[in-house]
Amino acid sequence: NKNHNFTIKYDQYEVNTNLLNFIHSSRATSLENNLEKALTAEGYSNIDIILNFSTENNELKYISCEVNLKNMVISADKRHINKYEFIKTVIKQNTNLTEEEIMFNEWKEIK
């Protein structure tokens, strides 16, 4: 039978903000972990990344990124590469952040 008649009234539904915040937080954490793994695969290990985000109009928007290099280990073949520029490039490729929104910290723990 092709006579399906569905009517959905969207004004009767509410967004569960707690669930949505949990999902956004999980997505940000997952991206942080993926960025850390990608940098480790490129020879930059023990980097901690924190993505700061907001949920404007129920959508996830990254605001800034904190990169902790305090415990970073660089493989010998990467020592002559500008680590800041390389890390910024990886982060920018995976987020909507600009260079100015990516901050480095080499002195204290951020997690």
SVG drawing of the C-alpha trace seen along z (x, -y; Angstrom):
<svg xmlns="http://www.w3.org/2000/svg" viewBox="-3 -35 70 37">
<polyline fill="none" stroke="black" stroke-width="0.4" points="0.0,0.0 1.5,-3.3 -1.0,-5.5 1.1,-6.3 0.0,-9.5 2.4,-10.7 2.1,-14.1 4.8,-15.2 4.3,-18.2 7.7,-19.5 6.4,-22.1 5.4,-19.2 9.0,-18.1 11.6,-19.6 15.4,-19.1 16.8,-17.2 19.6,-19.7 21.3,-17.3 21.5,-14.6 22.6,-17.1 25.3,-18.5 26.5,-15.0 26.7,-14.2 28.6,-17.4 31.0,-16.8 31.6,-13.2 32.2,-14.4 34.8,-17.0 36.5,-14.4 36.6,-12.0 38.1,-14.6 40.7,-15.5 41.7,-11.9 41.9,-11.6 44.1,-14.7 46.4,-13.3 46.6,-10.0 47.2,-11.7 50.1,-13.7 51.6,-10.7 51.5,-8.9 53.4,-11.8 56.1,-11.7 54.8,-14.1 53.7,-12.1 52.4,-12.9 50.5,-16.0 47.4,-17.0 44.7,-18.7 41.6,-20.4 38.9,-21.7 36.7,-24.5 33.3,-24.6 29.9,-26.1 26.5,-24.8 24.9,-27.7 21.5,-26.9 22.0,-23.3 25.0,-23.0 28.6,-22.2 31.0,-25.0 34.6,-24.9 35.8,-28.2 39.5,-27.5 42.0,-24.8 44.6,-24.5 47.7,-22.4 49.8,-21.3 53.4,-20.5 54.8,-20.0 55.4,-16.3 55.8,-16.2 58.3,-13.8 59.4,-14.5 60.9,-11.8 64.4,-12.4 63.4,-12.9 61.0,-15.7 63.3,-17.9 64.0,-20.4 60.4,-20.9 58.5,-23.9 56.4,-21.9 54.0,-24.8 53.1,-25.2 52.8,-21.5 50.5,-21.0 48.4,-24.1 48.0,-22.6 46.7,-19.3 44.3,-21.0 43.0,-23.4 42.5,-20.6 40.1,-18.9 38.3,-21.8 37.0,-25.2 39.6,-27.0 42.0,-29.7 45.6,-30.0 44.7,-32.7 42.3,-30.3 45.0,-27.6 47.0,-28.3 50.1,-26.5 51.1,-25.8 54.5,-24.3 54.5,-24.8 51.5,-23.3 49.0,-20.5 45.7,-21.5 43.7,-18.3"/>
</svg>
